[in-house]
Structure formats: structure tokens, C-alpha cells
Amino acid sequence: MDAKVIWQQGMHFSGTAGSAFEVPLGAEVEVGGAEDGFRPLELMAVSLAGCTAMDVISILKKKQQKVTAFEVKVQASQAPDFPKVFTHSLITYEVTGYNVDEQALRRSIELSATKYCPAQAMLSKVVPMELRYEIYEGESAGNRALVKTGIYILPTH
């Protein structure tokens, strides 16, 4: 895989890779930026969320789960000092649907975490990860009821 960033001006860059889509990168005003793009570590968190989300929804569909809304949130804590690396990551899977089977969701999360998601496989080697899930019954994120919560414990290496 190849990727590159091209400097535009100030602390603004344009990033691209093999898919040819562009992602704006920027920085905070305090470090000379203009608040005009993603921070690089934000993209790492988005990459982690996107990677595992694609796995989990794909597996849930194969398991014929009736999912009407799905969201994966990553909350990454950072060290206070430079290089301000991630020190902990909480991944929360919010699944809304009809009679979503908890075991099907747990297995989907497990397969993503242990077999399919390269972002999670790489980052979990250096960042402790906590995986939680919430199952909601209902049609959409605006009209739903929480029916089950749980934690998936990653196997130790």
C-alpha cells in the first residue's frame, strides 16, 4: 500500500492513497494550523473504527441479523507528553435492530478483533483496548430502547 501527503500551505496537507480519494489534514491554531483538516492521530482512530465496523456489519449480515442502524465509536486516550501516543482505546459498538442476537454480535466482534481487522491487530499490540457493545431494539437511532450491554475481552497474546 502506498500513501502520500502533499503540503498545501501552512500546516495544511492533502493526503491520498491507492483509492485516489483525498483527505484534508490540518493542525490546531496553537501549532500554526488553521483547523482545516483531520489531525493524523484522528485518522488513526477513524481507521480503527472503520476497519472493525466494516468487519462486524459484514459478519452480522452473513448471520442474517436485522440491523437497522450501526455505529462504532472509538475513544482514544493520549499521553500528556510528546509524542502523545494513544494510551488506551475504548471501542463501543452500537447496534440497533430487531431481535439482534447477542452471541452473533459477540462473535462478530471477536472475529474482527482476532482475525480480520488489520488496524485493530496492529494497534492492540501497543495500545490496551476495551471493547463494549450496546444492543438497541427499534427502527432508528432516534427511536430505540437499550436491551443489552456487554464487554468483549480480547484474548491475551
C-alpha positions as CSV (number, residue, x, y, z in Angstrom):
1,M,0.0,0.0,0.0
2,D,1.3,3.4,-0.9
3,A,0.1,6.7,0.7
4,K,1.3,10.3,0.5
5,V,0.6,13.8,1.7
6,I,1.2,16.9,-0.3
7,W,1.8,20.2,1.5
8,Q,-0.8,22.9,0.5
9,Q,0.2,25.8,2.8
10,G,0.9,26.5,6.5
11,M,0.1,23.2,8.3
12,H,-2.5,22.1,5.7
13,F,-1.8,18.9,3.7
14,S,-3.8,16.8,1.3
15,G,-3.5,13.0,1.8
16,T,-4.2,10.3,-0.7
17,A,-3.6,6.6,-1.3
18,G,-4.3,3.9,-3.9
19,S,-8.1,4.6,-3.8
20,A,-7.3,8.1,-5.0
21,F,-9.7,9.8,-2.5
22,E,-8.3,12.9,-0.8
23,V,-8.3,13.6,2.9
24,P,-7.5,17.0,4.3
25,L,-5.0,17.1,7.1
26,G,-4.5,20.1,9.4
27,A,-3.4,21.2,12.8
28,E,-4.5,23.3,15.7
29,V,-4.1,27.1,15.7
30,E,-1.7,26.8,18.7
31,V,0.9,25.0,16.5
32,G,0.5,27.1,13.4
33,G,-2.5,25.4,11.8
34,A,-5.8,26.7,10.6
35,E,-8.2,24.0,12.0
36,D,-8.7,22.9,8.3
37,G,-8.4,19.2,8.4
38,F,-8.1,15.9,10.3
39,R,-5.2,15.5,12.7
40,P,-3.1,12.5,11.8
41,L,-4.0,10.7,15.1
42,E,-7.7,11.4,14.5
43,L,-7.3,9.4,11.3
44,M,-5.8,6.5,13.2
45,A,-8.9,6.4,15.4
46,V,-11.2,6.7,12.4
47,S,-9.3,4.0,10.7
48,L,-9.7,1.7,13.7
49,A,-13.4,2.4,13.9
50,G,-13.9,2.0,10.2
51,C,-11.9,-1.2,9.9
52,T,-13.7,-3.0,12.7
53,A,-17.1,-1.6,11.7
54,M,-16.9,-3.0,8.2
55,D,-16.0,-6.4,9.6
56,V,-18.7,-6.5,12.2
57,I,-21.5,-5.3,9.9
58,S,-20.5,-7.7,7.2
59,I,-20.5,-10.7,9.6
60,L,-23.8,-9.6,11.1
61,K,-25.3,-9.5,7.7
62,K,-24.0,-13.0,6.9
63,K,-25.6,-14.1,10.2
64,Q,-28.9,-12.7,8.9
65,Q,-29.2,-10.2,11.8
66,K,-31.8,-7.5,11.3
67,V,-29.7,-4.4,11.8
68,T,-31.3,-1.0,11.1
69,A,-28.5,1.3,12.4
70,F,-24.9,0.7,13.4
71,E,-22.3,2.9,14.9
72,V,-18.8,2.3,16.1
73,K,-17.2,4.8,18.4
74,V,-13.5,4.9,19.4
75,Q,-12.5,6.9,22.4
76,A,-8.7,7.1,22.5
77,S,-6.8,8.5,25.5
78,Q,-3.5,10.1,24.8
79,A,-0.3,10.6,26.8
80,P,0.0,14.2,28.1
81,D,3.6,14.5,26.8
82,F,5.1,14.2,23.3
83,P,4.8,12.2,21.3
84,K,1.3,12.0,22.8
85,V,0.7,8.3,21.8
86,F,-2.6,6.5,22.4
87,T,-2.5,5.0,25.9
88,H,-5.9,3.3,25.9
89,S,-8.7,2.8,23.5
90,L,-12.4,2.2,24.2
91,I,-14.3,0.8,21.2
92,T,-18.1,0.8,21.6
93,Y,-20.3,-1.0,19.1
94,E,-23.9,0.4,19.0
95,V,-26.2,-2.0,17.1
96,T,-29.9,-1.1,16.6
97,G,-32.3,-3.6,15.0
98,Y,-34.9,-6.3,15.6
99,N,-34.0,-9.2,17.9
100,V,-30.3,-8.8,17.3
101,D,-28.7,-11.9,18.8
102,E,-26.0,-11.1,21.5
103,Q,-23.9,-14.1,20.7
104,A,-23.9,-13.2,17.0
105,L,-22.7,-9.8,17.8
106,R,-20.0,-11.0,20.3
107,R,-18.8,-13.5,17.6
108,S,-18.7,-10.7,15.0
109,I,-16.6,-8.5,17.4
110,E,-14.3,-11.5,18.2
111,L,-13.7,-12.3,14.5
112,S,-12.9,-8.6,13.7
113,A,-10.6,-8.3,16.7
114,T,-8.7,-11.6,16.3
115,K,-8.8,-12.4,12.6
116,Y,-9.9,-9.7,10.1
117,C,-9.2,-6.1,11.2
118,P,-5.5,-5.2,10.5
119,A,-5.9,-1.8,12.2
120,Q,-7.0,-3.4,15.4
121,A,-4.4,-6.2,15.1
122,M,-1.6,-3.6,14.8
123,L,-2.8,-1.1,17.4
124,S,-3.8,-3.7,20.0
125,K,-0.1,-4.8,20.2
126,V,0.8,-1.4,21.7
127,V,-2.5,0.1,23.0
128,P,-4.7,-1.6,25.6
129,M,-8.2,-1.9,24.1
130,E,-11.6,-2.2,25.8
131,L,-14.4,-3.5,23.6
132,R,-18.0,-2.8,24.6
133,Y,-21.3,-3.3,22.9
134,E,-24.8,-2.0,23.2
135,I,-27.8,-3.6,21.6
136,Y,-30.9,-1.5,20.9
137,E,-34.3,-2.6,19.8
138,G,-36.0,-0.3,17.4
139,E,-36.2,1.2,13.9
140,S,-33.6,4.0,14.1
141,A,-31.1,5.7,16.4
142,G,-33.8,8.3,17.3
143,N,-36.4,5.7,18.4
144,R,-34.9,2.8,20.2
145,A,-34.6,1.1,23.5
146,L,-31.4,-0.3,25.1
147,V,-31.9,-4.0,25.7
148,K,-28.4,-5.4,26.3
149,T,-24.8,-4.2,27.1
150,G,-21.7,-6.2,27.4
151,I,-17.9,-6.3,27.2
152,Y,-15.8,-8.5,24.9
153,I,-12.5,-9.3,26.4
154,L,-9.6,-9.6,24.0
155,P,-7.6,-12.8,24.3
156,T,-4.1,-12.1,25.7
157,H,-1.2,-12.6,23.3
